[in-house]
Amino acid sequence: MVPYFGLKGRPLLFWVTLGCSIAMMPFGFVAPFFLGTRTSYDQALSPNLPQFLSPSQHVTSSYNLASIFGALSVLYVGELLGRKRTILFSTAIMACGALLQVLAAEFVQMIAGRVVSGIGNGMATATAPVWLGEIAGPKERGRLVVVMMAASAGGFAVGNWVVFGLADIEGQVAFRVPIAVKLIFIILLLATVSWLPESPRWLISQGRVNQALTIIADLQAKDKNDESITSQAIQMINDVYDAKKNTPTWTATFRGRGGSTTRRALLGVGVQAMQQLSGVAVTAYCLPLVLTHVLDLSPALSRLLTACNATAFLLSSIGAVYIIPRYGRRRPMIYSSLGQGTALLAFTICARFVKDHTTNLAIIMIFVYHICFALGWQATPWLYPVELNNQAIRTRAVALSTATGWLLSFIIVQITPLSVDAIGWDFFVIWTVLNFAFAFLVFALYIETEGEVLEDIDWWEWEGCPVFGWGEKPDVRSRDRGDKQAGYAFNRCRLGSVAEEGGGQDLMEILRTEGTSVRDMAVGGLPETMKGYVMGEKNGNENGNGDGTEGGDGGGRSGRGGGSGHGQRQGRANSEVDPFDTSGGDGSVNETLHIS
């Protein structure tokens, strides 16, 4: 059978984007259900409870709480299964949860179904952005992730209109039908993702270099022996090697001893936290409640305005597809924060003086808030953690940032009904202040990543990105990507002696000529077939002492035959040096690595 039904290049990338988009649609689709105005679910289950203590609030928050654990499970499952199989696994979990909800006869069974669905949802939302971000090229990555999140906004809009259409229907149909509709997304997801390619970066991290080369070539509709394809593989291998060598332990990361890696993980967590603390959970999950209790609108009108607002949110998300790639990540987030803060400030003032003319203006400000949010904050917080973190920590960092978002969403959903009932319009002063503060934080801390290769962003962050970005864009012009004589990435991936003419062979040549024989990766992402060449110790011997010299002479093997390796080092101490570094140091260390 022809892989991917013969699709290559842009058509194949389109289907990957579609698969990731479908994975995010249930996240938006279920948001309007069970919370807001009193539903038939509340009336059937506990009609005597006040609305602010209704079971629907706890059903909604249980989904968010379970999503936290689902996202955190990706810390282990994500690297074990890979991106594609993790999404398929999460889809199966969501299917089980949806069936439990459709068949639930009691409140406890409904909660159990929501928890199971939430776990699957957390896994999917923590994995889909990573999968798409690693597969897409630097020029398409921003636009495609925005498309993915626009699909989530589409699910949110459809969900709100379904709630509006079923609101007046009595009985269990009103809440069971929307849950059954979710099964359609799950079936489409299983039918799509199952035949799509895995992330080549994850494959390289697992040592499956040849398969990664094939996928990179298929995504660009080129031959895998093309020099540009091999060059990209070199870049990814180099990133895997550096990431594994420099990635701190969990303890070091949480204690702030991970250097650049810790800072990058915290920036990813921070941008997700700012997204939720901007107040979107209040105006997305709880908008009908806000309209009825703050602006004194009728439940029916509140549901209609909520559905119209969701439609405007969807259209604005589509507009972000053109804005984010053109203006980057930072500027839309900064301007959106200012716009959101201004809209919430105006809403707060109007809500303070509730009259006919101020009520209309307050409603308009809610629409303005969501338009600003869609243009700047809807997609970028899902993209930044993917771009800022290297291969070794990317899954870990994205899982933590996604879990942070779900945790804050859970807390906000819990406190919003009680807060709106207790303090009314004063509640929105908090979100107003936070939005203005976030504009400054994004300006001060986050760099611009639009159009950059993930490995280039990693190099910039590791080598010299300041703590305060102040809008700097990674300067990667000094990175040599293909010059065989200059080496690659500061000579780290160069094998062979650059001093001896013709006496060396670089990684590009090895991958191009022996790519079909590279089966697994050894320490730090280095192909096993090249380990003997570099370390100079395979099937050989070593001798040396502290103040003298040491040498090692050993044989290495390649995919199609045998080879020999020779390593010689002179210096004052017997210490480990970078096996990829063929340059002389300060005069006290010289190294020659030769392949024959």
C-alpha positions as CSV (number, residue, x, y, z in Angstrom):
1,M,0.0,0.0,0.0
2,V,1.3,3.5,-0.9
3,P,2.1,5.5,2.2
4,Y,-0.4,8.3,3.0
5,F,-2.5,7.3,-0.1
6,G,0.2,8.8,-2.3
7,L,-0.1,12.3,-0.8
8,K,3.1,14.4,-0.6
9,G,3.9,18.0,0.0
10,R,1.2,20.5,0.8
11,P,-1.7,18.0,0.4
12,L,-0.1,15.8,3.1
13,L,0.5,18.8,5.3
14,F,-3.1,19.8,4.9
15,W,-4.3,16.4,6.2
16,V,-2.0,16.6,9.2
17,T,-3.4,20.1,10.0
18,L,-6.9,18.7,9.6
19,G,-6.2,15.9,11.9
20,C,-4.8,18.2,14.6
21,S,-7.8,20.6,14.1
22,I,-10.3,17.8,14.6
23,A,-8.3,16.8,17.8
24,M,-8.9,20.3,19.1
25,M,-12.6,20.7,18.1
26,P,-14.1,18.7,21.0
27,F,-12.2,21.0,23.4
28,G,-14.2,24.0,22.0
29,F,-17.4,22.0,21.4
30,V,-18.0,20.9,25.0
31,A,-17.3,24.3,26.6
32,P,-20.8,25.7,26.4
33,F,-22.5,22.7,27.9
34,F,-23.7,22.2,31.6
35,L,-22.8,25.8,32.7
36,G,-24.5,29.2,32.4
37,T,-28.3,29.3,32.5
38,R,-30.3,26.5,34.1
39,T,-30.5,23.5,31.8
40,S,-32.8,20.6,31.6
41,Y,-30.0,18.6,33.1
42,D,-30.3,20.6,36.3
43,Q,-34.0,20.5,36.4
44,A,-34.1,16.7,36.0
45,L,-31.4,16.1,38.5
46,S,-32.0,18.6,41.3
47,P,-34.6,21.2,40.6
48,N,-34.7,22.6,44.1
49,L,-31.0,23.7,44.2
50,P,-30.2,27.4,43.5
51,Q,-28.5,28.0,40.1
52,F,-25.2,28.9,41.7
53,L,-25.0,25.5,43.3
54,S,-26.3,23.6,40.3
55,P,-24.7,20.2,39.4
56,S,-23.8,21.6,36.0
57,Q,-21.1,23.7,37.5
58,H,-19.4,20.7,39.0
59,V,-19.9,18.6,35.9
60,T,-18.1,21.3,33.9
61,S,-15.3,21.8,36.4
62,S,-14.7,18.0,36.7
63,Y,-13.9,18.0,33.0
64,N,-11.4,20.7,33.4
65,L,-9.8,19.1,36.4
66,A,-9.5,15.8,34.6
67,S,-7.9,17.6,31.6
68,I,-5.1,18.6,34.0
69,F,-4.2,15.0,34.7
70,G,-4.6,14.1,31.0
71,A,-2.1,16.8,30.1
72,L,0.4,15.7,32.8
73,S,0.2,12.1,31.7
74,V,1.7,13.2,28.4
75,L,5.0,13.8,30.3
76,Y,5.4,10.0,30.2
77,V,3.1,8.8,27.5
78,G,4.1,11.5,25.0
79,E,7.7,10.4,24.6
80,L,6.8,6.7,24.9
81,L,4.2,6.5,22.2
82,G,5.1,9.5,20.1
83,R,2.8,12.3,18.9
84,K,0.5,10.3,16.6
85,R,-0.1,7.3,18.8
86,T,-0.7,9.6,21.8
87,I,-3.5,11.4,20.0
88,L,-5.0,8.0,18.9
89,F,-4.8,6.8,22.5
90,S,-6.5,10.0,23.8
91,T,-9.2,9.6,21.1
92,A,-10.0,6.2,22.4
93,I,-10.3,7.5,25.9
94,M,-12.6,10.3,24.8
95,A,-14.8,7.8,23.0
96,C,-15.2,5.8,26.2
97,G,-16.0,9.0,28.2
98,A,-18.6,10.1,25.7
99,L,-20.3,6.7,25.8
100,L,-20.4,6.8,29.6
101,Q,-22.1,10.3,29.4
102,V,-24.6,9.3,26.8
103,L,-25.7,6.2,28.8
104,A,-25.4,7.9,32.2
105,A,-28.5,7.5,34.4
106,E,-27.2,9.2,37.5
107,F,-25.2,12.2,38.5
108,V,-22.2,10.1,39.5
109,Q,-22.1,8.3,36.2
110,M,-22.2,11.6,34.4
111,I,-19.2,12.9,36.4
112,A,-17.3,9.6,35.7
113,G,-17.9,10.1,32.0
114,R,-16.8,13.7,32.1
115,V,-13.6,12.7,34.0
116,V,-12.7,10.1,31.5
117,S,-13.4,12.5,28.6
118,G,-11.3,15.2,30.3
119,I,-8.3,12.9,30.6
120,G,-8.4,12.2,26.9
121,N,-9.0,15.8,26.1
122,G,-6.0,16.9,28.2
123,M,-3.8,14.4,26.3
124,A,-5.0,15.5,22.9
125,T,-4.7,19.3,23.6
126,A,-1.2,18.8,25.0
127,T,-0.1,16.7,22.0
128,A,-1.7,18.2,18.9
129,P,0.2,21.5,18.9
130,V,3.5,19.7,19.4
131,W,2.8,17.3,16.5
132,L,1.7,20.1,14.1
133,G,4.5,22.4,15.2
134,E,7.2,19.8,14.7
135,I,5.9,18.7,11.3
136,A,5.2,22.2,9.8
137,G,7.9,24.2,8.2
138,P,9.0,27.6,9.7
139,K,7.0,29.6,7.2
140,E,3.8,27.6,7.7
141,R,4.0,26.7,11.4
142,G,2.3,29.9,12.8
143,R,-0.5,29.9,10.2
144,L,-1.3,26.2,10.6
145,V,-1.4,26.3,14.4
146,V,-3.8,29.3,14.1
147,V,-5.9,27.2,11.7
148,M,-6.0,24.4,14.3
149,M,-7.2,26.8,17.0
150,A,-9.7,28.4,14.7
151,A,-11.2,24.9,14.4
152,S,-11.5,24.8,18.2
153,A,-13.3,28.2,17.9
154,G,-15.5,26.5,15.3
155,G,-16.4,23.8,17.7
156,F,-17.2,26.4,20.4
157,A,-19.5,28.2,18.0
158,V,-21.3,25.0,17.0
159,G,-21.7,24.0,20.6
160,N,-23.2,27.4,21.6
161,W,-25.8,27.2,18.7
162,V,-26.6,23.6,19.7
163,V,-27.2,24.8,23.3
164,F,-29.4,27.6,22.0
165,G,-31.4,25.3,19.8
166,L,-32.0,22.7,22.5
167,A,-32.5,25.0,25.5
168,D,-36.3,24.9,25.5
169,I,-36.5,21.2,25.0
170,E,-37.6,19.4,28.1
171,G,-36.2,16.0,29.2
172,Q,-32.8,14.4,28.7
173,V,-32.5,15.0,25.0
174,A,-31.2,18.5,25.6
175,F,-28.0,17.3,27.2
176,R,-27.6,13.8,25.7
177,V,-27.7,14.9,22.0
178,P,-24.8,17.3,22.2
179,I,-22.7,14.6,23.9
180,A,-23.6,12.1,21.1
181,V,-22.6,14.7,18.5
182,K,-19.1,14.7,20.1
183,L,-18.8,11.1,18.9
184,I,-18.8,12.4,15.3
185,F,-15.6,14.3,16.0
186,I,-14.0,11.2,17.6
187,I,-14.9,9.0,14.6
188,L,-13.4,11.6,12.2
189,L,-10.3,11.9,14.3
190,L,-9.7,8.1,14.3
191,A,-10.3,7.9,10.6
192,T,-7.8,10.7,9.9
193,V,-4.9,10.5,12.3
194,S,-4.4,6.7,11.9
195,W,-2.7,7.0,8.5
196,L,-0.8,10.3,8.9
197,P,3.0,10.5,9.4
198,E,4.7,10.7,12.8
199,S,6.8,13.7,13.8
200,P,10.2,13.3,12.2
201,R,11.8,15.0,15.2
202,W,10.4,12.4,17.6
203,L,11.5,9.6,15.3
204,I,15.1,11.0,15.3
205,S,15.0,11.2,19.1
206,Q,14.1,7.5,19.0
207,G,16.9,6.7,16.6
208,R,14.7,6.1,13.6
209,V,16.7,8.4,11.3
210,N,15.9,6.7,8.0
211,Q,12.1,6.8,8.6
212,A,12.5,10.5,9.6
213,L,14.3,11.3,6.4
214,T,11.5,9.7,4.4
215,I,8.8,11.7,6.2
216,I,10.7,15.0,5.8
217,A,11.1,14.3,2.1
218,D,7.4,13.4,1.7
219,L,6.2,16.5,3.5
220,Q,8.2,18.6,1.0
221,A,7.6,16.4,-2.0
222,K,11.3,15.8,-2.5
223,D,13.6,12.8,-2.7
224,K,15.1,11.8,0.6
225,N,18.6,12.0,-0.8
226,D,18.1,15.6,-1.7
227,E,20.7,17.8,-0.1
228,S,18.2,20.1,1.5
229,I,16.4,17.2,3.1
230,T,19.6,15.8,4.5
231,S,20.6,19.2,5.8
232,Q,17.4,19.4,7.7
233,A,18.0,16.0,9.2
234,I,21.4,17.1,10.3
235,Q,20.0,20.1,12.0
236,M,17.4,18.0,13.9
237,I,20.1,15.4,14.9
238,N,22.3,18.2,16.2
239,D,19.3,19.6,18.2
240,V,18.6,16.2,19.7
241,Y,22.2,15.7,20.7
242,D,22.6,19.1,22.3
243,A,19.2,18.8,24.0
244,K,19.9,15.5,25.6
245,K,23.3,16.5,26.7
246,N,22.2,19.8,28.3
247,T,18.7,19.0,29.5
248,P,18.5,19.3,33.3
249,T,16.8,16.8,35.6
250,W,13.3,17.4,36.9
251,T,14.8,18.4,40.3
252,A,17.2,20.9,38.7
253,T,14.4,22.3,36.5
254,F,12.1,23.0,39.5
255,R,14.9,24.4,41.6
256,G,15.7,26.9,38.8
257,R,19.1,25.2,38.0
258,G,18.2,24.3,34.5
259,G,19.6,27.6,33.0
260,S,18.0,28.5,29.7
261,T,15.9,25.3,29.7
262,T,14.1,26.2,33.0
263,R,13.5,29.8,31.8
264,R,12.0,28.5,28.5
265,A,9.7,26.1,30.3
266,L,8.5,28.8,32.6
267,L,7.9,31.1,29.7
268,G,5.7,28.5,28.1
269,V,3.8,28.0,31.3
270,G,3.5,31.7,31.7
271,V,1.9,32.4,28.4
272,Q,-0.7,29.7,29.0
273,A,-1.4,31.2,32.4
274,M,-1.8,34.6,31.0
275,Q,-4.3,33.3,28.4
276,Q,-6.6,32.0,31.1
277,L,-6.0,34.9,33.5
278,S,-7.1,37.3,30.8
279,G,-10.7,36.5,31.7
280,V,-11.6,34.3,28.7
281,A,-12.9,31.5,30.9
282,V,-15.3,33.9,32.5
283,T,-16.6,35.2,29.2
284,A,-16.5,31.8,27.4
285,Y,-17.9,29.3,29.9
286,C,-20.0,31.7,32.0
287,L,-21.2,34.3,29.6
288,P,-24.9,33.5,29.9
289,L,-24.6,33.7,33.6
290,V,-22.8,37.1,33.4
291,L,-25.4,38.5,31.0
292,T,-28.3,37.4,33.2
293,H,-26.9,38.4,36.6
294,V,-24.7,41.4,35.8
295,L,-26.7,43.0,32.9
296,D,-30.2,41.6,34.0
297,L,-30.9,40.1,30.6
298,S,-33.4,37.3,30.1
299,P,-32.0,33.7,29.9
300,A,-33.2,33.3,26.3
301,L,-31.6,36.6,25.1
302,S,-28.4,35.7,27.0
303,R,-28.2,32.3,25.1
304,L,-28.8,34.0,21.8
305,L,-26.1,36.7,22.4
306,T,-23.7,34.0,23.6
307,A,-24.2,32.1,20.4
308,C,-23.7,35.3,18.3
309,N,-20.6,36.1,20.3
310,A,-19.2,32.7,19.6
311,T,-19.8,33.2,15.9
312,A,-17.9,36.5,16.0
313,F,-15.2,34.8,17.9
314,L,-14.9,32.1,15.1
315,L,-14.7,34.8,12.3
316,S,-12.0,36.7,14.2
317,S,-10.1,33.4,14.7
318,I,-10.1,33.0,10.9
319,G,-8.8,36.5,10.6
320,A,-5.9,35.6,12.9
321,V,-4.8,33.1,10.2
322,Y,-3.6,36.1,8.2
323,I,-2.5,38.4,11.1
324,I,-0.2,36.0,13.0
325,P,2.0,35.0,10.1
326,R,2.3,38.7,9.0
327,Y,2.8,40.4,12.3
328,G,4.4,37.6,14.3
329,R,3.6,36.4,17.8
330,R,4.4,39.3,20.1
331,R,2.7,42.3,18.6
332,P,-0.7,40.7,18.2
333,M,-0.5,39.6,21.8
334,I,0.5,43.0,23.1
335,Y,-2.1,44.9,21.2
336,S,-4.8,42.3,22.0
337,S,-4.0,42.6,25.7
338,L,-4.5,46.4,25.5
339,G,-7.7,45.9,23.5
340,Q,-9.0,43.3,25.9
341,G,-8.2,45.5,28.9
342,T,-9.9,48.5,27.4
343,A,-13.0,46.5,26.5
344,L,-13.3,45.0,30.0
345,L,-12.8,48.5,31.5
346,A,-15.6,49.9,29.4
347,F,-17.8,46.8,30.2
348,T,-17.1,47.3,34.0
349,I,-18.1,51.0,33.8
350,C,-21.3,50.2,31.8
351,A,-22.2,47.4,34.2
352,R,-21.8,49.8,37.1
353,F,-24.5,52.0,35.6
354,V,-27.0,49.5,34.3
355,K,-29.4,51.4,32.0
356,D,-30.7,50.7,28.6
357,H,-28.0,52.6,26.6
358,T,-25.1,51.4,28.8
359,T,-26.4,47.8,28.6
360,N,-26.1,47.8,24.8
361,L,-22.6,49.3,25.0
362,A,-21.6,46.6,27.6
363,I,-22.8,43.9,25.2
364,I,-20.7,45.4,22.4
365,M,-17.6,45.4,24.7
366,I,-18.0,41.7,25.3
367,F,-17.9,41.2,21.5
368,V,-14.9,43.5,21.2
369,Y,-13.1,41.6,24.0
370,H,-13.5,38.2,22.2
371,I,-12.5,39.7,18.8
372,C,-9.3,41.0,20.4
373,F,-8.7,37.7,22.1
374,A,-9.1,35.7,18.9
375,L,-6.7,37.9,17.0
376,G,-3.9,37.7,19.5
377,W,-4.3,35.2,22.3
378,Q,-6.4,32.3,20.9
379,A,-3.5,30.4,19.2
380,T,-0.2,31.8,20.2
381,P,-0.2,30.4,23.8
382,W,-0.4,26.9,22.3
383,L,2.4,27.7,19.8
384,Y,5.0,29.4,22.0
385,P,5.7,26.4,24.3
386,V,6.4,24.3,21.2
387,E,8.7,26.9,19.7
388,L,10.6,28.0,22.8
389,N,11.6,24.5,24.0
390,N,14.0,22.1,22.5
391,Q,13.4,18.5,21.5
392,A,14.4,16.9,24.8
393,I,12.1,19.0,26.9
394,R,9.4,20.0,24.4
395,T,6.9,17.4,25.4
396,R,7.5,18.0,29.1
397,A,7.2,21.8,28.8
398,V,4.0,21.7,26.6
399,A,2.4,19.2,29.0
400,L,3.2,21.5,31.9
401,S,1.9,24.6,30.2
402,T,-1.3,22.9,29.0
403,A,-1.9,21.5,32.5
404,T,-1.4,25.0,33.9
405,G,-4.1,26.3,31.5
406,W,-6.6,23.7,32.5
407,L,-5.8,24.2,36.2
408,L,-6.6,27.9,36.0
409,S,-9.6,27.2,33.9
410,F,-10.9,24.8,36.6
411,I,-10.3,27.4,39.4
412,I,-12.0,30.2,37.4
413,V,-15.0,28.1,36.5
414,Q,-15.4,27.3,40.3
415,I,-15.2,30.8,41.5
416,T,-17.0,32.8,38.8
417,P,-20.6,31.9,39.7
418,L,-20.1,32.7,43.4
419,S,-18.0,35.8,42.6
420,V,-20.6,37.2,40.1
421,D,-23.3,36.6,42.7
422,A,-21.4,38.2,45.5
423,I,-19.7,41.3,44.0
424,G,-21.2,41.6,40.5
425,W,-19.4,44.0,38.2
426,D,-16.5,44.5,40.6
427,F,-15.3,41.0,39.6
428,F,-14.3,42.3,36.2
429,V,-11.9,44.9,37.6
430,I,-9.5,42.0,38.3
431,W,-9.4,40.9,34.6
432,T,-9.1,44.5,33.4
433,V,-5.9,45.1,35.5
434,L,-4.4,41.8,34.5
435,N,-4.8,42.4,30.8
436,F,-2.9,45.7,30.9
437,A,-0.2,44.0,33.0
438,F,0.1,41.2,30.4
439,A,0.8,43.6,27.6
440,F,4.0,44.7,29.4
441,L,5.0,41.2,30.4
442,V,4.8,40.0,26.8
443,F,6.8,43.0,25.6
444,A,9.5,42.4,28.2
445,L,9.9,38.7,28.3
446,Y,9.0,37.1,25.0
447,I,11.1,37.0,21.8
448,E,9.7,36.9,18.2
449,T,9.8,33.4,16.7
450,E,7.8,33.9,13.5
451,G,9.5,32.3,10.5
452,E,12.3,30.6,12.4
453,V,13.3,26.9,12.3
454,L,12.8,25.3,15.7
455,E,16.4,24.3,16.0
456,D,17.5,28.0,15.3
457,I,15.2,29.2,18.1
458,D,16.7,26.6,20.4
459,W,20.3,27.8,19.5
460,W,19.3,31.4,20.1
461,E,17.7,30.7,23.4
462,W,20.7,28.6,24.5
463,E,23.5,30.7,23.3
464,G,22.6,34.3,24.1
465,C,19.0,35.2,24.5
466,P,18.7,37.7,27.3
467,V,16.3,37.3,30.2
468,F,14.4,40.4,29.0
469,G,13.7,39.9,25.3
470,W,12.4,43.4,24.6
471,G,11.2,42.2,21.3
472,E,14.4,40.8,20.0
473,K,14.3,38.3,17.1
474,P,16.7,35.4,17.0
475,D,19.8,36.3,15.0
476,V,20.8,33.0,13.4
477,R,22.7,34.4,10.5
478,S,25.9,33.2,12.0
479,R,24.7,29.6,11.9
480,D,26.2,27.8,8.9
481,R,23.6,25.4,7.6
482,G,25.3,23.6,4.7
483,D,28.9,24.7,4.1
484,K,30.9,21.5,4.2
485,Q,34.2,23.3,4.8
486,A,32.9,25.5,7.6
487,G,31.1,22.7,9.3
488,Y,27.6,22.9,10.7
489,A,26.3,24.7,13.7
490,F,29.7,25.8,15.1
491,N,31.3,22.7,13.8
492,R,29.4,20.5,16.3
493,C,28.2,18.1,13.7
494,R,31.4,17.9,11.7
495,L,33.1,14.5,11.5
496,G,36.6,14.3,10.2
497,S,39.7,16.5,10.1
498,V,39.1,19.9,8.5
499,A,42.8,20.4,8.6
500,E,43.6,17.5,6.4
501,E,42.4,18.0,2.8
502,G,40.2,15.2,1.8
503,G,40.7,13.4,5.1
504,G,37.2,13.7,6.4
505,Q,33.6,12.9,5.8
506,D,30.8,15.0,7.2
507,L,27.5,13.9,8.6
508,M,25.6,15.0,5.5
509,E,27.6,12.6,3.3
510,I,27.1,9.7,5.8
511,L,23.3,10.3,6.0
512,R,23.0,10.7,2.3
513,T,25.0,7.6,1.3
514,E,24.1,5.3,4.2
515,G,20.8,6.6,5.4
516,T,19.1,3.2,4.8
517,S,21.5,1.6,7.3
518,V,21.0,4.0,10.2
519,R,18.8,2.1,12.5
520,D,19.1,3.6,15.9
521,M,20.6,6.4,17.9
522,A,23.1,6.0,20.6
523,V,24.0,8.5,23.3
524,G,22.8,12.0,22.7
525,G,21.2,11.3,19.4
526,L,24.3,10.0,17.6
527,P,23.7,7.2,15.1
528,E,25.1,3.9,16.3
529,T,26.8,3.4,13.0
530,M,28.9,6.4,13.6
531,K,29.6,5.9,17.3
532,G,32.9,4.1,16.6
533,Y,34.1,6.9,14.3
534,V,33.5,9.6,16.8
535,M,34.5,8.1,20.1
536,G,37.6,6.3,18.8
537,E,37.2,3.5,21.3
538,K,35.0,0.8,19.8
539,N,36.8,-2.5,19.8
540,G,40.0,-0.6,20.7
541,N,42.0,0.3,23.7
542,E,42.9,3.4,25.6
543,N,45.9,4.5,27.7
544,G,47.0,7.7,29.2
545,N,47.6,9.6,32.4
546,G,46.8,12.8,34.0
547,D,49.7,14.9,32.7
548,G,50.7,13.1,29.6
549,T,48.9,12.1,26.5
550,E,46.2,9.6,25.8
551,G,45.1,7.8,22.7
552,G,42.6,5.4,21.5
553,D,42.5,3.4,18.3
554,G,39.4,1.4,17.5
555,G,37.3,0.1,14.7
556,G,33.9,1.4,13.8
557,R,31.2,0.0,11.7
558,S,29.0,1.5,9.0
559,G,25.8,0.3,7.5
560,R,27.3,-1.4,4.5
561,G,30.8,-2.3,5.6
562,G,33.5,-1.8,8.1
563,G,35.6,1.1,9.0
564,S,38.2,2.3,11.4
565,G,38.5,5.2,13.7
566,H,41.4,6.9,15.3
567,G,41.3,9.4,18.1
568,Q,44.2,11.3,19.7
569,R,44.1,13.9,22.3
570,Q,46.9,15.8,24.0
571,G,46.4,17.9,27.1
572,R,47.0,18.4,30.8
573,A,44.1,16.4,32.1
574,N,42.2,13.3,31.2
575,S,38.8,15.0,30.6
576,E,35.9,14.5,28.3
577,V,35.6,16.7,25.3
578,D,32.8,17.3,22.8
579,P,33.2,14.5,20.2
580,F,31.7,16.8,17.6
581,D,34.2,19.6,18.1
582,T,37.1,19.3,15.8
583,S,38.5,22.7,16.5
584,G,41.6,23.4,18.6
585,G,40.9,25.0,22.0
586,D,43.2,27.3,23.8
587,G,46.4,25.5,22.8
588,S,46.2,23.0,25.6
589,V,43.8,20.6,23.8
590,N,44.0,19.4,20.2
591,E,41.8,16.7,18.7
592,T,41.7,14.9,15.4
593,L,38.9,12.7,14.4
594,H,39.3,10.8,11.1
595,I,37.1,8.4,9.2
596,S,38.6,5.9,6.7
